[in-house]
């Protein structure tokens, strides 16, 4: 579970860096918090991610009705998605560095 929280904090930090260099936040909810300031943005990002992790833990051994899908797989999918987002942000940071 710590992996998702760490990726979330890394994502928030990279987002702040990219926004400072001309990018924009595409998620309208997070963009609202970004407009409130970097501390509010980081706090909101951490709280939302923490709530999701708690839900993952609570549902870890559940099976969705009428399917064989185990909800603990959601954690793995979230980890892959966050990893993809962070990887893309790292690519963008490298592109910015190459232009400088």
Secondary structure, 3 states (H helix, E strand, C coil): CHHHHHHHHHHHHHHHHHHHCCCCCCCHHHHHHHHCCHHHHHHHHHHHHHHHHHHHHHCCCCECCCCCCECHHHHHHHHHHHHHHHHHHHHHHHHHHHHC
